[in-house]
Structures are given as C-alpha cells and as structure tokens.
Amino acid sequence: MLDSITSGPGCYLLCYADHPYKHAKHYTGWSENVRHRIELHRRGQGARLTQVLYEHHIGFVVARVWEGETRELERRLKRRHGASQYCPICRGEVTLQVKSVRKLAYSPGRRRPMHAATRYFP
C-alpha cells in the first residue's frame, strides 16, 4: 500500500473507525514526504494520537491522500471537523479487505492482539 503513496508533499487521512480511541476515529495530517510520515505513524513514532494508537494496539488504514496539497488543506479539514464526511471508508465508497493479517506478539494486559492495518480497495 505504501508503494502507491507519494513520497512528495501532501495531506492524508488515517482511519481507525473499526476500533476508535475514545472519541477519535480519524487522523488528518500533512507532510513534505507523505510515505515516510505514514511509516512513522505505523511505527508509533508520528503524532501523539498515532503514538497512543500504537500503544493501545489499534491499527489504521490510509483512507485518503491528497497529493501535492499544502498545509492549508490540513488546517481547513481539521477546522471543519467531522472527518467521516470525507472518509471514503466511512462513507461506504470503498470496501475493506484484509490483505494480510499479521498478529503481533501478545503481551500481558493486551485485550486483543494487534493486527497489521487492513488495505482498502476502491
């Protein structure tokens, strides 16, 4: 999935609506290198929210990428709230399919095993 994502600038939407963390179901971000930034989020080294998702063993899906966009789009989307309005997964525009589920090591206190994020297909 990351191979098809730009290594240039852009805005992106991460969706973890299947396993929301408290009230949050989405994360909107911007980066000069979208592919690298999403990889940091996957490793729990990105924004504080995605670090918390990683700590709570919640995977996410890259729901949408706006290639070549500026940080201004990220600000507009965040101010607008309601990311599910522009999330193709929550709107039912794409179907999630499990490409590969990889259970990660179990540790005490973990309610369920963490899985690699699923991939979506239009």
Summary of the structure (lengths in Angstrom):
residues: 122
radius of gyration: 14.0
end to end distance: 12.8
largest distance: 42.7
contacts: 332
relative contact order: 0.21
helix: 27%
strand: 24%
